[in-house]
Amino acid sequence: MYSFCKGCKACCLASEENSLCCTECIKYKRGNCDMHGLLLLQVEKIVAQYSAAEAALDDVEEELERAMAKVRWLRKQRKLWAEKMACAVRCGLDMIEELDRVEAEELAKEQ
């Protein structure tokens, strides 16, 4: 029994006018009658739609991964700048360039 006819609890009979459709599909002007099961063309269309959705999902997942990598990088940068600001405040420095110079001097002393 065809799914539309089953849903309507109607009698599913092949149409004399069109052997591909049942009488209920013709009566209600419905397309895609599956009285005879899915046609190859319908299956191919479904597969194409599935493949397109899968490709779109892959693209979005790649884009998401790139965005997450950028978020991780920005968080590291934010942490580094917070540390630099804290050090500048501790040392009473008002310029980041001055802080860079002090850090370079400290690094040179350690080596």
DOKOL-608673 format. One record per atom (N, C-alpha, C): x, y, z; residue number from 1; residue in one letter. Coordinates in pm, 1 decimal, decimal comma. Layout:
# residues N
X_Y_Z_i_aa
X_Y_Z_NUM_a
...
***
This chain:
# residues 111
X_Y_Z_i_aa
84,4_-117,8_0,0_1_m
0,0_0,0_0,0_1_m
88,8_124,0_0,0_1_m
50,1_222,1_-76,4_2_y
119,6_349,2_-91,9_2_y
110,0_428,1_37,9_2_y
216,7_498,9_75,3_3_s
221,9_567,1_205,2_3_s
115,5_675,3_220,9_3_s
83,0_750,5_114,6_4_f
-22,3_851,6_124,6_4_f
-156,6_785,2_150,6_4_f
-186,1_679,8_77,6_5_c
-313,0_607,7_95,5_5_c
-320,1_546,1_235,1_5_c
-208,6_493,9_281,1_6_k
-204,6_433,6_414,3_6_k
-233,2_538,8_520,4_6_k
-173,3_657,3_504,3_7_g
-195,2_765,4_599,7_7_g
-338,7_813,7_600,6_7_g
-403,8_810,2_485,2_8_c
-543,5_855,0_474,9_8_c
-642,0_740,2_494,7_8_c
-589,2_619,9_511,4_9_k
-672,2_498,5_521,5_9_k
-764,6_485,0_400,1_9_k
-706,3_515,9_284,4_10_a
-781,6_506,6_159,2_10_a
-744,1_378,5_86,9_10_a
-826,9_341,1_-4,3_11_c
-801,9_221,5_-85,2_11_c
-706,1_260,1_-197,7_11_c
-593,3_195,5_-203,9_12_c
-490,1_229,1_-302,0_12_c
-508,0_140,5_-424,7_12_c
-555,5_200,2_-532,0_13_l
-578,6_126,9_-656,1_13_l
-501,6_193,3_-768,9_13_l
-445,1_112,4_-855,3_14_a
-373,6_166,4_-970,5_14_a
-471,0_238,7_-1061,4_14_a
-427,6_351,4_-1112,2_15_s
-511,7_431,0_-1200,4_15_s
-509,1_372,8_-1340,8_15_s
-623,9_376,8_-1407,3_16_e
-629,1_331,6_-1546,9_16_e
-568,0_437,4_-1637,6_16_e
-571,4_564,7_-1594,3_17_e
-517,9_675,4_-1673,5_17_e
-365,0_677,1_-1673,4_17_e
-307,2_646,4_-1556,9_18_n
-162,6_656,0_-1542,0_18_n
-117,4_539,8_-1454,8_18_n
-49,7_444,1_-1513,4_19_s
-12,6_323,5_-1439,1_19_s
93,2_349,9_-1331,5_19_s
156,2_467,8_-1334,0_20_l
256,5_499,9_-1233,3_20_l
195,5_559,7_-1106,8_20_l
67,8_599,1_-1113,1_21_c
2,7_663,6_-999,0_21_c
-121,7_586,5_-957,2_21_c
-153,7_599,4_-829,6_22_c
-277,8_539,6_-780,7_22_c
-391,9_639,8_-799,1_22_c
-512,8_593,8_-783,2_23_t
-629,7_679,9_-802,8_23_t
-632,6_794,8_-702,0_23_t
-587,8_771,0_-581,2_24_e
-588,0_876,7_-479,0_24_e
-490,8_989,3_-515,6_24_e
-375,0_955,3_-569,5_25_c
-278,5_1057,7_-610,4_25_c
-335,9_1142,4_-723,2_25_c
-402,8_1079,4_-815,8_26_i
-463,4_1153,6_-926,0_26_i
-576,3_1240,9_-872,7_26_i
-658,1_1186,9_-785,3_27_k
-771,6_1259,8_-728,6_27_k
-724,6_1385,8_-654,7_27_k
-618,0_1374,1_-575,7_28_y
-568,3_1487,3_-497,1_28_y
-450,9_1559,7_-563,0_28_y
-423,0_1523,3_-689,4_29_k
-315,1_1586,2_-768,4_29_k
-181,7_1584,9_-694,0_29_k
-148,3_1470,2_-640,7_30_r
-22,8_1453,5_-567,7_30_r
83,3_1396,9_-661,7_30_r
203,0_1447,6_-649,9_31_g
314,7_1393,9_-726,9_31_g
387,7_1289,3_-644,5_31_g
484,6_1226,1_-702,6_32_n
569,4_1128,9_-632,7_32_n
491,8_1015,1_-568,3_32_n
400,2_958,6_-641,2_33_c
326,7_842,0_-591,1_33_c
425,5_726,2_-577,6_33_c
428,5_665,7_-461,0_34_d
520,8_553,8_-439,9_34_d
448,1_419,4_-437,2_34_d
341,9_412,8_-514,3_35_m
262,9_290,6_-522,2_35_m
349,8_171,3_-564,3_35_m
443,6_196,7_-652,4_36_h
531,2_90,3_-702,2_36_h
668,1_93,2_-633,6_36_h
677,6_163,2_-523,2_37_g
806,9_178,6_-456,8_37_g
879,6_298,9_-514,3_37_g
999,5_322,6_-467,0_38_l
1076,9_436,6_-515,0_38_l
1134,0_407,8_-653,0_38_l
1129,0_507,8_-739,1_39_l
1189,3_496,2_-870,9_39_l
1338,6_526,8_-858,8_39_l
1415,4_475,9_-953,2_40_l
1559,6_498,1_-952,4_40_l
1591,8_647,0_-948,4_40_l
1518,0_725,6_-1024,0_41_l
1540,7_869,6_-1027,0_41_l
1519,0_931,3_-888,5_41_l
1418,0_884,5_-816,5_42_q
1391,8_935,0_-681,7_42_q
1505,2_896,1_-586,7_42_q
1552,9_773,7_-598,8_43_v
1663,3_728,0_-514,4_43_v
1788,6_810,7_-543,7_43_v
1816,4_834,2_-672,3_44_e
1932,7_914,0_-709,4_44_e
1922,0_1055,9_-654,1_44_e
1802,0_1112,3_-656,8_45_k
1780,3_1246,9_-604,3_45_k
1805,5_1250,2_-453,5_45_k
1757,6_1149,6_-382,6_46_i
1778,4_1140,6_-237,8_46_i
1927,2_1127,5_-206,4_46_i
1996,7_1043,0_-281,0_47_v
2140,6_1023,7_-260,1_47_v
2216,4_1153,5_-288,2_47_v
2177,2_1225,0_-393,1_48_a
2243,1_1351,6_-426,0_48_a
2221,6_1454,0_-314,6_48_a
2101,2_1459,6_-260,2_49_q
2072,8_1552,7_-150,6_49_q
2153,5_1514,9_-26,3_49_q
2163,1_1386,5_1,3_50_y
2241,6_1339,8_115,7_50_y
2388,5_1377,2_97,5_50_y
2440,8_1353,1_-23,1_51_s
2581,5_1384,4_-51,1_51_s
2608,8_1533,7_-38,1_51_s
2515,9_1616,0_-86,0_52_a
2532,1_1761,1_-75,3_52_a
2531,7_1804,2_71,3_52_a
2443,7_1745,6_150,5_53_a
2438,2_1778,6_293,4_53_a
2566,8_1734,8_363,0_53_a
2617,3_1619,5_326,7_54_e
2742,3_1567,8_385,7_54_e
2860,1_1659,7_351,3_54_e
2866,7_1704,0_225,5_55_a
2974,5_1794,0_183,4_55_a
2964,3_1928,2_255,8_55_a
2842,7_1979,6_269,1_56_a
2822,8_2106,4_339,9_56_a
2864,6_2092,5_486,1_56_a
2831,6_1980,2_547,0_57_l
2870,1_1954,9_686,0_57_l
3021,8_1951,3_700,1_57_l
3089,4_1883,5_607,7_58_d
3236,3_1877,7_610,3_58_d
3296,5_2017,8_601,4_58_d
3241,9_2100,1_509,7_59_d
3292,5_2236,4_493,0_59_d
3275,9_2317,4_621,5_59_d
3159,2_2306,6_682,6_60_v
3132,1_2383,0_804,6_60_v
3219,2_2333,9_919,8_60_v
3241,8_2202,8_927,8_61_e
3328,0_2149,5_1033,7_61_e
3471,6_2199,1_1018,3_61_e
3520,6_2206,2_893,3_62_e
3655,2_2258,8_868,9_62_e
3663,1_2406,7_907,4_62_e
3560,1_2481,4_870,8_63_e
3554,7_2623,5_905,3_63_e
3551,8_2641,3_1057,5_63_e
3476,1_2556,9_1124,8_64_l
3468,4_2562,0_1270,8_64_l
3604,6_2532,6_1333,2_64_l
3675,9_2434,8_1280,1_65_e
3808,1_2400,0_1333,4_65_e
3905,4_2516,8_1316,6_65_e
3899,9_2583,9_1199,9_66_r
3985,8_2701,5_1179,2_66_r
3949,7_2812,2_1278,5_66_r
3820,6_2832,5_1299,4_67_a
3776,4_2935,8_1393,8_67_a
3820,2_2901,8_1536,1_67_a
3810,4_2775,2_1574,0_68_m
3851,1_2734,6_1708,7_68_m
4002,1_2750,0_1726,9_68_m
4079,4_2723,5_1622,3_69_a
4224,6_2743,3_1629,9_69_a
4255,3_2891,6_1652,7_69_a
4181,8_2978,1_1585,1_70_k
4201,9_3121,7_1604,2_70_k
4162,5_3163,2_1745,7_70_k
4054,8_3106,0_1798,6_71_v
4012,6_3136,0_1935,9_71_v
4121,9_3095,6_2034,1_71_v
4179,8_2975,9_2014,1_72_r
4287,3_2930,9_2103,3_72_r
4406,5_3025,7_2097,3_72_r
4443,9_3068,2_1976,5_73_w
4556,0_3160,3_1959,0_73_w
4526,9_3293,8_2028,5_73_w
4405,2_3346,3_2009,4_74_l
4368,9_3474,1_2071,5_74_l
4368,0_3464,4_2223,7_74_l
4325,7_3352,1_2277,0_75_r
4328,2_3333,8_2422,4_75_r
4471,6_3334,2_2475,3_75_r
4563,2_3271,2_2400,7_76_k
4704,6_3273,2_2440,6_76_k
4758,1_3415,9_2437,8_76_k
4721,8_3489,3_2332,3_77_q
4766,4_3628,4_2321,6_77_q
4712,1_3711,8_2437,2_77_q
4585,2_3690,8_2468,9_78_r
4524,3_3764,2_2579,9_78_r
4598,2_3735,0_2710,7_78_r
4633,2_3608,4_2732,0_79_k
4705,6_3570,2_2853,8_79_k
4843,6_3636,4_2857,7_79_k
4914,1_3634,5_2744,4_80_l
5046,3_3697,9_2738,8_80_l
5037,6_3847,2_2767,7_80_l
4938,6_3913,5_2708,2_81_w
4923,7_4057,3_2730,7_81_w
4884,1_4086,2_2874,8_81_w
4802,0_4002,4_2934,9_82_a
4765,0_4021,5_3075,8_82_a
4888,9_4009,6_3164,2_82_a
4975,7_3912,5_3133,2_83_e
5100,1_3896,0_3209,2_83_e
5191,3_4017,3_3192,2_83_e
5200,6_4067,7_3067,7_84_k
5283,8_4185,9_3042,1_84_k
5230,3_4306,9_3118,2_84_k
5097,5_4323,7_3116,8_85_m
5038,9_4437,7_3188,3_85_m
5064,6_4427,0_3337,9_85_m
5049,1_4307,3_3392,9_86_a
5072,6_4287,7_3536,5_86_a
5217,6_4318,2_3571,3_86_a
5308,9_4274,0_3487,3_87_c
5451,6_4299,2_3510,7_87_c
5481,3_4448,4_3500,3_87_c
5420,1_4514,4_3403,0_88_a
5441,9_4658,3_3385,5_88_a
5392,8_4734,6_3507,2_88_a
5278,1_4696,0_3559,1_89_v
5223,6_4761,9_3678,4_89_v
5314,3_4736,6_3798,0_89_v
5359,7_4612,6_3812,7_90_r
5449,2_4576,6_3923,1_90_r
5579,0_4657,7_3918,9_90_r
5629,4_4674,5_3799,0_91_c
5757,6_4743,6_3783,2_91_c
5740,5_4895,2_3774,4_91_c
5616,8_4942,0_3772,7_92_g
5592,2_5085,9_3763,4_92_g
5621,7_5141,4_3625,8_92_g
5613,2_5057,4_3525,4_93_l
5641,6_5101,4_3388,8_93_l
5511,3_5144,0_3321,8_93_l
5521,2_5247,9_3238,7_94_d
5399,7_5293,7_3171,8_94_d
5401,0_5268,3_3021,2_94_d
5505,4_5206,8_2971,0_95_m
5513,3_5176,9_2827,5_95_m
5550,6_5030,2_2808,6_95_m
5483,7_4964,5_2718,7_96_i
5513,4_4823,9_2689,4_96_i
5654,7_4810,8_2632,9_96_i
5697,2_4910,7_2553,7_97_e
5832,3_4906,3_2497,7_97_e
5936,1_4904,4_2609,8_97_e
5908,9_4982,0_2713,9_98_e
5999,0_4985,7_2828,7_98_e
6000,9_4849,4_2897,5_98_e
5884,3_4787,1_2906,9_99_l
5874,6_4653,6_2966,4_99_l
5954,4_4553,5_2883,1_99_l
5940,4_4561,9_2751,5_100_d
6016,1_4471,9_2663,6_100_d
6166,4_4488,6_2686,7_100_d
6211,1_4612,8_2703,5_101_r
6352,6_4640,3_2727,4_101_r
6397,0_4579,4_2860,4_101_r
6315,6_4596,0_2964,9_102_v
6349,2_4540,9_3096,8_102_v
6354,5_4388,5_3090,2_102_v
6257,0_4327,9_3022,6_103_e
6256,2_4180,8_3009,8_103_e
6379,0_4132,7_2934,3_103_e
6417,9_4205,1_2829,1_104_a
6536,1_4167,2_2751,2_104_a
6662,0_4176,3_2837,0_104_a
6670,5_4279,8_2920,2_105_e
6786,0_4294,3_3009,7_105_e
6791,7_4179,2_3109,9_105_e
6675,5_4143,0_3166,6_106_e
6670,7_4032,3_3262,7_106_e
6710,8_3901,0_3196,8_106_e
6665,8_3881,0_3074,4_107_l
6700,2_3759,3_3000,7_107_l
6850,3_3754,7_2973,4_107_l
6909,9_3869,3_2939,2_108_a
7053,4_3875,9_2912,0_108_a
7133,7_3845,9_3038,5_108_a
7085,5_3893,3_3153,7_109_k
7154,1_3866,8_3280,7_109_k
7152,3_3718,2_3314,0_109_k
7041,8_3650,6_3282,0_110_e
7028,6_3507,4_3312,2_110_e
7123,0_3423,6_3227,4_110_e
7156,4_3470,9_3110,3_111_q
7241,5_3392,9_3019,7_111_q
7381,6_3424,8_3047,5_111_q
***
